[in-house]
Amino acid sequence: ADIGFTSSTVPKMIVDISTQSRVISYVSCLTQMSLFILFACMDNTLLTVMAYDRFVAICYPLHYAVIMSPCICVFLLLLSVFLGLLNSLVHYLTTLQVTCFKDVEIASFFCDPSQLLDLSCSDTLIKNIVPYVLGTLFGFFPMSGIIFSYYKIVSALLKIPSSGGRYKVFSTCGSHLSVVCLFYGTGLGTYLGSLASYSPRKGMVASLMYTVV
């Protein structure tokens, strides 16, 4: 998922830098957008699954093998792929409904779905409602699951008397928590920040952080 997520934007960006050309065709833009959303949503869902995995491992260690059985893991993996495909398809079909663009310049280094819909000069309902509905379904709920998992983990952590036990728990969650903060922090900064005052330069820097770094 990470390789696909990065590969959907970086190769085109490198070509643009090397050729000093910033042009992309309509079909290529839709393809890039669809792949970007597919792998971003998969990443999003898998980060939630990983948080749940750590929650079970720390809070219910004796039941871990039963709760996180191979069948459950395969199901969660397939679910993340399905949600990614669903999100990508909805965005793709929504963008196809846009028949009029007020500009042909996207204020980003890739075909960002939100930027693409902002260029629409028709049907403000689709432009405004769809991103927020999909953002709630595929952003708010997974993030709520991660927050709930770490709330339970912190509660369990406070009950551990030894510092060695606490360090073990922290080392188990540290890398995942770092990725979650980087991914969601810059992602939310990009899209929520644009509601107040959007700066193309800051937006591109934030986008570079959560798509590449």
N, C-alpha and C positions, 0 to 999 in steps of 0.2 A: 504493500500500500504506500509506504514512504517513497520507494523508488518510482512508482507510477505517478505519485503526487508531484514529486520534483521534476520528473521527466516530462510532465505535461506543459511545463512553463520554461524551464532552464534552457533546453536546446535551442528553442526559437529565440530566446533572449540573447544567447551567445552568437547566433547567426546575425541578429540585428546589430549587435555591437561590432562584429567583425566586418560586416558589409556596409555599415552606416545607413542601413535601411530600416524603416519602422513600419513597413507595409505588411498587412496580412489580408488574405482574401476572406470573403464572407463565410465560405464553407469551412476554411481552416480555422476561423475564429469560433464558429459553432462547435467544431470538433474539439478544439482546445478547451473551450468552456465546459463541454460535456465530460471530458476526461478529468478536468480539474475538479469538478463537482463530485464525480464518482469517487475519486481517490480521497478527496478531502472529507467526504461523508464517511467513507470507510475508516479513515484515520480517526475521525471523531468518534465513531461507534466503538472501534477497537480500544481507544483510550478509556472509554467507559467500561468496557468489558474487563480491561486490565485492572481498573480501580476496583471493580467487583471481585475480581480474582484475589487481589491483595486483602480486601475486606474479609473474604471467606478464610483465607490462609491465616490471618491474624486473629480474627474474632471466633472462628470455628475450626481450629486446626485439626481436631480429631475427626471432623466430618468432611474435611476438604476433598478427600479422594472420592467421596460419594457425590457431593454437591457439584464439584468440577470434574465430572467423569468425562472420558473422551467423547461420548455422544453429545453431552451438553456443550463441550468446546467446539465441536464441529457445527452444531446448531447455531451457536453464537457467531461463529465465523461466517456461515451462510447467511445469517440474518444481517450482518454488517454489509455483505456484498449486495443483498437484496435492497436494503435501505439506500445504499449508494446508487444503485441503478435506478430506483424509484425517484430519488431526488434529482438525479441527472436528467431523467426523462421528462419530469415536470418542467424543469428549467428550460430544457430544449424546446418542448412544445410551446411554452410561454413565449420564448424569444421568437419562434416562428410566427406567432400572431402579430408581432410588430412589423408593420409594413412601411412605416415612415420613420426616418431618423433625422433629427434636427442637426446632427453633426456626424462626421466620420472619424473623429479623433477620440480615442479612448485614453483617459488620464491614468494609465497604468502600463506596466511592461508586459501585460498579458490580457487576454479577453476576460476580464473580471465580470462575472454575471451582473453584479449590482451596477457597475459602470455602464455595461451594455444596455441595461434596461433604462438607465437614466437618460440615454441618448434618444429614447423614444419620444416622438412628438404626438403620440396618440394613445388613447386608452389609459388614462392615469390610474384607473382602478387596478388593472393588472400590474402596472409598474409599482404601485405602492403596496397593494395587499399581498400579492404572491410572495415577495421576499420576506415579509414579516411572518406570514403563516408558516412558510418553510423554515425560517429561522427559529421559530418557536418549537416546531416539531423536531427538527434535526440539530438544533443548537441548545435551546433552553433545557429540554428534558434530559439529554445526555449529560449536560453540565450539572444539572440538579442531582443526577445519579452519582456523579463523581464527588460532589460536595457532601452528599449523604454518606457515601462510603468512607470518606476521610473523616467525617464527623464521628462515625462509629470507631474508626481506627484510632483517632486521637483519644476518644473515651477509654478504649482498651489500653492505650499507651500509658495513660495516667494511672492506671491500676497496677502497672508493672513496677515492683519495688526496686529491682536492680537496674543500675545504669547500663550494664551490659545487655540486658534484655531490651531496654529502650533503644540502644544503639542498633541492635539487630533489626528491630522493627523499622527504624529510620532508614537503615541501609537498604531494606527491602523496598521501601516506598520512595526513596530520595530521587532516583533517576526518573521514575514515572512522574512524580510530582513536578520536577523541573520541566519536563517536556509539556505537561499539561499547562503550567503557568506561561510558558513561552508561546505555545500554540493558541491558547484561548486569550491570553493577555493581549498579544498583538492583533489577533483576529477581531476581538471585541473592540479594541482601540480603533481599528480601521473602520468598522461598520457603524459602531455607536458614535464614534467621534464625528463621522460625516453628518450625523443628524444636527449637530450644533453648528460646527464650522469645518468645512472640508478643505484641507490643504493637499493638493495633488502630490507635492513632494513628500510630506509626512505620510500620506497614504501609501505611496510606493515603497517607502522605507519599511513601514509596518508590514506591508504585503510581502516584501522580500524576507522579512524575519520569519513569518509563519509558513511561507511556501518553500524556502530554501534552507535557512539556518535550523 
